[in-house]
Amino acid sequence: MVVRLLHRAHVRGAHLHLASLATIGLCLGLWIRAKTVDQDQRGNAERRALFVGLWPPTMWLIGDSLEEHE
């Protein structure tokens, strides 16, 4: 159902693969930034980086499903 909706919206598998790679970069950027904030806010910043780090596999797998659907 999700794959069909994304396909109708002209989203392709390559788009989600690129988004997956971009979120890896975003995660690394957030993780590096977490090391520069003060100790009180560091835990929250690291959790934010880990949360974003969960996105790439999901986007990659949806991209694979879209490629199979195409």
Phi, psi and omega per residue, in radians:
M1 nan -0.862 3.128
V2 -1.120 -0.716 -3.124
V3 -1.116 -0.733 3.113
R4 -1.103 -0.729 3.124
L5 -1.132 -0.742 3.109
L6 -1.145 -0.657 3.126
H7 -1.141 -0.724 3.094
R8 -1.135 -0.492 3.118
A9 -1.465 0.148 3.114
H10 1.111 0.527 3.002
V11 -1.560 2.305 -3.128
R12 -1.910 2.864 -3.130
G13 -1.040 -0.647 3.139
A14 -1.113 -0.587 3.101
H15 -1.077 -0.785 -3.134
L16 -1.262 -0.544 3.060
H17 -1.135 -0.741 3.093
L18 -1.148 -0.688 3.096
A19 -1.109 -0.643 3.105
S20 -1.092 -0.781 3.104
L21 -1.145 -0.633 3.117
A22 -1.150 -0.636 3.133
T23 -1.234 -0.467 3.031
I24 -1.130 -0.779 3.078
G25 -1.091 -0.698 3.103
L26 -1.105 -0.738 3.115
C27 -1.068 -0.798 3.122
L28 -1.100 -0.714 3.102
G29 -1.094 -0.736 3.109
L30 -1.164 -0.642 -3.140
W31 -1.169 -0.748 3.095
I32 -1.128 -0.715 3.121
R33 -1.130 -0.581 3.141
A34 -1.081 -0.499 3.140
K35 -1.323 -0.234 -3.105
T36 -1.713 -0.216 -3.137
V37 -1.471 2.852 -3.114
D38 -1.229 2.893 -2.998
Q39 -1.038 -0.583 -3.111
D40 -1.143 -0.588 -3.078
Q41 -1.765 -0.072 -3.046
R42 -1.120 -0.724 -3.121
G43 -1.070 -0.764 3.127
N44 -1.143 -0.712 3.131
A45 -1.146 -0.680 3.111
E46 -1.194 -0.672 3.088
R47 -1.113 -0.659 3.097
R48 -1.091 -0.763 3.128
A49 -1.116 -0.720 3.117
L50 -1.167 -0.654 3.101
F51 -1.085 -0.797 3.114
V52 -1.161 -0.522 3.119
G53 -1.171 -0.247 3.090
L54 -1.457 -0.253 -3.082
W55 -1.261 -0.701 -3.016
P56 -0.981 -0.786 -3.133
P57 -1.096 -0.649 3.140
T58 -1.122 -0.835 -3.140
M59 -1.112 -0.681 -3.129
W60 -1.109 -0.766 -3.123
L61 -1.191 -0.655 3.073
I62 -1.159 -0.656 3.070
G63 -1.080 -0.708 3.083
D64 -1.098 -0.720 3.119
S65 -1.120 -0.679 3.097
L66 -1.132 -0.690 3.109
E67 -1.110 -0.651 3.089
E68 -1.174 -0.620 -3.125
H69 -1.241 -0.556 -3.131
E70 -1.216 nan nan
